[in-house]
Each structure stands twice: as C-alpha cells, then as structure tokens.
C-alpha cells in the first residue's frame, strides 16, 4: 500500500510541476499573505538573499511530500529536531512551520489530486506532516 500511495503522490507532483512549474513564487506569496510577519524572518535569516532561503524551504517541503510514504521515519527524525530548532534557535513559531507546510500543500494539491482516492492519500499525507509539527510544538 505504501508503494501505491507513493506512486499516487509522485504522479500528482508531476501534474503539479507540469501545470505550475516552479512553485516557489506562488507558495511564498500565499504564505506571506497568511503570515505577513514571516517575511521579516526570512530577511533576517538570509539578509543578502532571502529568495535562496525561500527556495530552500519550498524544496524541503517538496522533499518531505515526495518521500513521506517511502521513508516516514526520515521525516519523523528530521521534524523532531527541526521544529524545536526553528522555534528556539531561529524564533520561528510552530504555527509558521505548520502554516508553511499547509500553504505548500494548498498550492500543489488542487492540481495534483484527480480522484477521491488521490484526495484521501493527500489528506493522509497532510495529516501526517502537520502532525509531526504538532507533536514537536513544545519540545
């Protein structure tokens, strides 16, 4: 079942890439619309090239979406350190972290999902990744 879910996600991501191209700009525009104060954080943490940090964060979200059903343990380990690190060391609240993932999915999903089966798998993916943020919210 994991292989089947992985293939459905990969096919959806391919559709999204064909339809949307590089999703960095639309993801960041929507994220900043939802979390306008986050823009200053990106500029603070990458003052000479915030666009590079934006692209890196979109790439990270894409990576975890691409690999969730293939290697969920890898994401769990990464989020277990990344969410607390972002909160404590970088001053990035878990709501922004969660919101970034949700924004990424909100941009990509409408193009990626074709069927009810796809929709269920993407909902499971969303719940899993957002759940990793929530379980690490206060660590």
KEMAR-578251 format. One line per field, with one value per residue (C-alpha): x, y, z; residue number from 0. Coordinates in steps of 0.1 Angstrom, whole numbers, plus 5000, padded with zeros to 4 digits. Each point is the difference from the previous one (the first is absolute). Layout:
<zamis>
x: (X,...)
y: (Y,...)
z: (Z,...)
nr: (NUM,...)
</zamis>
This chain:
<zamis>
x: (5000,5028,5015,4966,4995,5035,4993,4968,5018,5028,4975,4982,5033,5008,4966,5006,5035,4986,4971,5018,5037,5021,4976,5023,4984,4964,5008,5019,4974,4972,5021,5008,4963,4991,5030,5012,5024,5019,5015,5022,5012,5012,5017,5016,5013,5012,5006,5019,4978,4967,4988,5026,4986,4965,5010,5017,4969,4977,5025,4999,4962,5001,5025,4979,4969,5019,5014,4974,4986,5034,5019,4978,5027,5023,4974,4993,5037,5004,4969,5008,5031,4990,4967,5016,5031,4980,4980,5028,5031,4984,4969,4977,4967,4986,4969,5022,5016,4967,4986,5028,4993,4963,5006,5022,4973,4972,5019,5009,4971,4973,5020,5015,4967,4978,4979,4984,5028,5026,4982,5000,5037,5009,4978,5019,5033,4989,4989,5032,5024,4979,4999,5038,5000,4973,5017,5032,4983,5011,5033)
y: (5000,5024,4995,5007,5031,5012,4995,5020,5029,4999,5001,5029,5019,4995,5014,5030,5006,4999,5023,5024,4998,5012,5003,5022,5033,4990,4982,5030,5025,4980,4994,5037,5008,4977,5008,5035,5002,4970,5021,5018,4967,4988,5033,4998,4965,5006,5038,4998,4975,4992,4985,4973,4991,5001,4975,4978,4999,4992,4973,4985,4999,4984,4974,4989,4998,4980,4976,4997,4966,4987,5010,5015,4992,5025,5027,4992,5002,5033,5016,4989,5023,5025,5013,5006,5015,5024,5010,5004,5010,5018,5015,4983,4991,4966,5017,5013,4966,4983,5029,4996,4963,5007,5028,4978,4973,5026,5012,4965,4978,5015,4991,4968,4983,4984,4975,4993,4975,5027,5023,4975,4993,5037,5006,4972,5016,5034,4986,4981,5029,5026,4974,5000,5037,4997,4972,5021,5034,5002,4981)
z: (5000,5008,4965,4984,5021,4991,4963,5003,5017,4975,4971,5017,5004,4964,4990,5023,4985,4965,5008,5025,4992,5029,5029,5021,4990,5005,5032,5014,4989,5017,5031,5004,4995,5028,5022,4991,5030,4987,4971,5025,5014,4966,4994,5034,4996,4964,4997,4968,4982,5016,4967,5004,5035,4986,4972,5026,5022,4971,4989,5035,5000,4966,5011,5030,4979,4974,5025,5028,4989,4991,5031,5027,5027,4983,5002,5037,5009,4981,5014,5035,4999,4974,5016,5034,4984,4979,5031,5025,4979,4971,5016,4975,5017,4993,4985,4972,4995,4998,4979,4975,4995,4997,4975,4979,5000,4993,4969,4987,5009,4978,4969,5014,5010,4973,5019,5033,5006,4993,5023,5029,4996,4999,5031,5017,4989,5013,5033,5005,4992,5020,5028,5002,5006,5026,5019,5002,5007,5036,5000)
nr: (0,1,2,3,4,5,6,7,8,9,10,11,12,13,14,15,16,17,18,19,20,21,22,23,24,25,26,27,28,29,30,31,32,33,34,35,36,37,38,39,40,41,42,43,44,45,46,47,48,49,50,51,52,53,54,55,56,57,58,59,60,61,62,63,64,65,66,67,68,69,70,71,72,73,74,75,76,77,78,79,80,81,82,83,84,85,86,87,88,89,90,91,92,93,94,95,96,97,98,99,100,101,102,103,104,105,106,107,108,109,110,111,112,113,114,115,116,117,118,119,120,121,122,123,124,125,126,127,128,129,130,131,132,133,134,135,136,137,138)
</zamis>
